[in-house]
Amino acid sequence: MRNRHIATSLLAASLLIFAAGCKKKPPAPPPPPTPQPTQTTTQKGPAAVIQSFTAEPSTIVRGESSTLRWEVANATEVTIDNGIGAVPARGSRQVSPSSNTTYRMTAKGAGGDAISAVSVAVTTPPPPPPPPPAAKASLSERMAKDVQDVFFDYDKSEVREDARATLQRNADAIKAILNDFPSAVLSIEGHCDERGSAEYNLGLGDRRSTSVKEFLTQIGIPAERVKTISYGKEKPFCTDSNEECWGKNRRAHFVGVQ
């Protein structure tokens, strides 16, 4: 009886142990969440602001200058193109473009950039005023400046070869002078050196002035605007008594008469 009781107790204990082993295990707790990286937000500064950017004057004549003026706020860097480069946030700069030019300003700021532009128009300078008209030379001034004397050999009235070349040049000047002075007349004076009588030299001077008139009229000078006169030896150009001086006195001299 006692053995049966023990057997029963052992069976009961075994059943309890078996039942305990067959019970479901509770679920495992979920894993902790994975830590996320911390994001740091950077605070940006204000954007750059171009408060003013002007060109004064905006139109210039080539060779003149214009003044760029500007004022910028909140900028870390300010530049102007066309060769100017970095500039302060507030300032001015003279420019002298040779043609129409646009200047572009860029202002950089922590919160954003700003851009502005101004233009300078360049015009061609007007031509210089013409010089004032020169005072008109008088008839005597033109004759003295543009018409040369011609010279003769001793006791001769024929026009020499060198005198012919001079008279050719004189003719162009005489035509221009007579055109500019319509009422003027060309007077050809015949002169001689001191040798010989006064009467003889008056005749020689007349032949000299006449031969010059004939030559000039043959090359286009109007005969009615030419007269001749002889002074013989009465109006010498040079007063020394030597061959060099006498050669200067044997001449035909030209005078304008109104």
C-alpha positions as CSV (number, residue, x, y, z in Angstrom):
1,M,0.0,0.0,0.0
2,R,2.8,2.3,0.9
3,N,4.6,1.4,-2.3
4,R,1.6,2.2,-4.3
5,H,1.3,5.6,-2.7
6,I,4.9,6.4,-3.5
7,A,4.4,5.3,-7.1
8,T,1.4,7.5,-7.4
9,S,3.3,10.4,-6.0
10,L,6.2,9.9,-8.4
11,L,3.8,9.7,-11.4
12,A,2.1,12.9,-10.3
13,A,5.5,14.6,-10.0
14,S,6.5,13.4,-13.4
15,L,3.3,14.7,-15.0
16,L,3.9,18.1,-13.4
17,I,7.4,18.2,-14.7
18,F,6.3,17.2,-18.2
19,A,3.5,19.7,-18.1
20,A,5.9,22.5,-17.1
21,G,8.3,21.6,-19.9
22,C,5.5,21.7,-22.5
23,K,4.5,25.3,-21.6
24,K,5.1,28.1,-24.3
25,K,8.0,30.5,-23.6
26,P,7.1,34.1,-23.5
27,P,8.2,36.2,-26.6
28,A,11.6,38.1,-26.4
29,P,11.4,41.8,-26.0
30,P,12.1,43.9,-29.2
31,P,15.6,45.4,-29.7
32,P,16.1,49.0,-28.8
33,P,15.8,51.5,-31.7
34,T,19.0,52.3,-33.7
35,P,20.3,55.8,-32.7
36,Q,20.0,58.2,-35.7
37,P,22.8,60.7,-36.5
38,T,22.3,64.2,-35.2
39,Q,21.7,66.8,-37.9
40,T,23.2,70.3,-37.1
41,T,21.4,73.1,-39.0
42,T,23.8,76.0,-40.0
43,Q,22.2,79.4,-39.8
44,K,22.9,81.4,-43.1
45,G,23.6,85.1,-43.0
46,P,21.6,87.8,-44.9
47,A,21.8,88.1,-48.7
48,A,23.9,90.8,-50.3
49,V,22.0,93.9,-51.4
50,I,23.1,96.5,-54.0
51,Q,21.5,99.6,-52.7
52,S,22.8,101.8,-55.5
53,F,25.0,101.6,-58.6
54,T,25.1,104.6,-60.9
55,A,27.2,106.2,-63.7
56,E,27.3,110.0,-63.8
57,P,27.1,111.1,-66.5
58,S,25.7,108.2,-68.4
59,T,26.7,109.7,-71.7
60,I,30.1,111.2,-72.4
61,V,32.1,112.4,-75.4
62,R,35.1,110.1,-76.3
63,G,38.0,111.2,-74.2
64,E,35.9,112.4,-71.2
65,S,35.2,110.4,-68.1
66,S,32.2,109.2,-66.1
67,T,32.1,108.4,-62.4
68,L,30.7,105.1,-61.1
69,R,29.2,105.3,-57.6
70,W,27.9,102.4,-55.5
71,E,26.7,101.3,-52.1
72,V,26.3,97.6,-51.1
73,A,25.1,96.0,-47.9
74,N,25.7,92.5,-46.4
75,A,28.4,91.7,-48.9
76,T,31.5,89.6,-48.3
77,E,32.9,90.4,-51.7
78,V,32.1,93.1,-54.3
79,T,33.5,93.2,-57.9
80,I,33.0,95.2,-61.0
81,D,34.0,93.8,-64.4
82,N,35.7,95.5,-67.4
83,G,39.0,95.7,-65.7
84,I,38.0,97.2,-62.4
85,G,38.0,94.1,-60.2
86,A,37.4,94.0,-56.4
87,V,36.0,97.2,-54.8
88,P,34.9,98.2,-51.3
89,A,31.2,98.0,-50.3
90,R,30.9,101.8,-50.8
91,G,32.9,103.9,-53.2
92,S,33.4,105.5,-56.6
93,R,35.6,105.1,-59.6
94,Q,36.3,107.2,-62.7
95,V,36.1,105.4,-66.0
96,S,36.9,106.6,-69.6
97,P,35.6,104.0,-72.0
98,S,36.4,104.6,-75.7
99,S,33.0,103.0,-76.8
100,N,29.6,102.2,-75.3
101,T,30.3,100.0,-72.2
102,T,28.2,98.2,-69.6
103,Y,29.7,97.8,-66.1
104,R,28.4,94.7,-64.2
105,M,28.6,94.6,-60.4
106,T,28.4,91.3,-58.5
107,A,28.0,91.4,-54.7
108,K,28.4,88.1,-52.8
109,G,26.8,87.5,-49.5
110,A,26.4,84.6,-47.0
111,G,22.7,84.4,-47.8
112,G,22.8,85.1,-51.5
113,D,24.4,87.2,-54.3
114,A,23.2,90.4,-56.0
115,I,23.9,91.7,-59.5
116,S,23.4,95.1,-61.0
117,A,24.7,96.9,-64.2
118,V,25.0,100.4,-65.5
119,S,25.9,101.6,-69.0
120,V,28.0,104.5,-70.2
121,A,27.3,105.7,-73.8
122,V,30.2,107.2,-75.7
123,T,29.7,109.7,-78.5
124,T,32.2,110.9,-81.1
125,P,33.6,114.4,-80.4
126,P,32.5,117.1,-82.8
127,P,35.2,118.2,-85.3
128,P,37.2,121.2,-84.2
129,P,35.9,124.5,-85.4
130,P,37.6,125.8,-88.6
131,P,40.4,128.2,-88.0
132,P,39.5,131.9,-88.4
133,P,40.0,133.1,-92.0
134,A,43.4,134.6,-92.4
135,A,43.4,138.3,-93.0
136,K,43.6,139.1,-96.7
137,A,47.0,140.2,-97.8
138,S,47.2,143.5,-99.5
139,L,48.0,143.9,-103.2
140,S,51.6,145.1,-102.4
141,E,52.1,142.3,-99.9
142,R,51.0,139.6,-102.5
143,M,53.3,141.1,-105.2
144,A,56.3,141.3,-102.8
145,K,55.8,137.8,-101.6
146,D,54.8,135.9,-104.7
147,V,56.4,137.7,-107.7
148,Q,60.2,137.8,-108.1
149,D,62.4,140.2,-110.0
150,V,64.2,139.1,-113.2
151,F,67.8,140.2,-114.1
152,F,69.6,141.2,-117.3
153,D,73.1,141.1,-118.6
154,Y,75.1,144.3,-119.0
155,D,73.7,146.6,-121.6
156,K,71.2,143.9,-122.7
157,S,67.4,143.8,-122.7
158,E,66.8,140.2,-123.9
159,V,65.1,137.9,-121.3
160,R,67.8,135.5,-120.1
161,E,67.2,131.7,-119.8
162,D,67.1,131.9,-116.0
163,A,64.7,134.8,-116.2
164,R,62.3,132.8,-118.4
165,A,62.0,130.2,-115.7
166,T,61.3,132.9,-113.1
167,L,58.7,134.5,-115.3
168,Q,56.9,131.2,-115.8
169,R,56.5,130.9,-112.1
170,N,55.6,134.6,-111.8
171,A,52.9,134.2,-114.4
172,D,50.8,131.8,-112.2
173,A,51.1,134.2,-109.2
174,I,50.3,137.2,-111.3
175,K,47.1,135.6,-112.7
176,A,45.9,134.7,-109.2
177,I,46.6,138.3,-107.9
178,L,44.9,139.9,-110.8
179,N,41.9,137.6,-110.2
180,D,41.8,138.5,-106.5
181,F,42.2,142.2,-107.3
182,P,40.0,142.8,-110.4
183,S,40.8,146.5,-110.6
184,A,44.6,146.1,-110.2
185,V,47.1,146.5,-113.0
186,L,50.6,145.0,-113.1
187,S,53.4,147.6,-113.5
188,I,56.7,146.4,-114.9
189,E,59.6,148.7,-113.9
190,G,62.8,148.6,-116.0
191,H,66.0,149.4,-114.0
192,C,69.7,149.8,-115.0
193,D,73.0,150.1,-113.2
194,E,74.8,153.4,-112.7
195,R,77.0,153.2,-115.8
196,G,76.1,155.2,-118.8
197,S,74.1,158.4,-119.2
198,A,70.7,158.9,-117.7
199,E,69.1,159.3,-121.1
200,Y,70.6,156.1,-122.4
201,N,69.6,154.1,-119.3
202,L,66.0,155.4,-119.5
203,G,65.8,153.9,-123.0
204,L,67.5,150.6,-121.9
205,G,65.1,150.3,-118.9
206,D,62.2,150.8,-121.2
207,R,63.4,148.0,-123.6
208,R,63.8,145.7,-120.6
209,S,60.3,146.3,-119.2
210,T,58.8,145.9,-122.7
211,S,60.6,142.6,-123.3
212,V,59.3,141.2,-120.0
213,K,55.7,142.4,-120.8
214,E,55.9,140.6,-124.2
215,F,57.0,137.4,-122.6
216,L,54.2,137.5,-120.0
217,T,51.4,138.3,-122.5
218,Q,52.6,135.4,-124.6
219,I,52.0,133.0,-121.7
220,G,48.6,134.3,-120.8
221,I,48.7,137.6,-118.9
222,P,46.1,140.0,-120.3
223,A,48.0,142.8,-122.1
224,E,45.4,145.4,-121.0
225,R,46.3,144.7,-117.4
226,V,50.0,145.3,-117.8
227,K,51.9,148.5,-118.2
228,T,55.6,149.4,-118.3
229,I,57.7,152.2,-116.9
230,S,61.5,152.9,-117.0
231,Y,63.4,154.4,-114.1
232,G,66.8,154.0,-115.8
233,K,69.5,154.3,-113.1
234,E,67.4,156.6,-110.9
235,K,66.2,154.0,-108.4
236,P,69.1,151.6,-107.7
237,F,68.4,148.6,-105.5
238,C,72.1,148.5,-104.4
239,T,74.3,151.6,-104.1
240,D,77.8,150.0,-104.1
241,S,80.0,150.5,-107.2
242,N,81.0,146.9,-108.0
243,E,79.9,144.2,-110.4
244,E,77.8,142.3,-107.8
245,C,75.8,145.4,-107.0
246,W,75.4,146.4,-110.6
247,G,74.1,143.0,-111.4
248,K,71.3,143.5,-108.8
249,N,70.3,146.8,-110.3
250,R,69.9,145.5,-113.9
251,R,66.4,144.2,-113.3
252,A,62.7,144.2,-114.0
253,H,60.7,144.8,-110.9
254,F,56.9,144.1,-110.5
255,V,54.4,146.4,-108.7
256,G,50.7,146.1,-108.4
257,V,48.8,149.3,-109.0
258,Q,45.1,150.0,-108.2
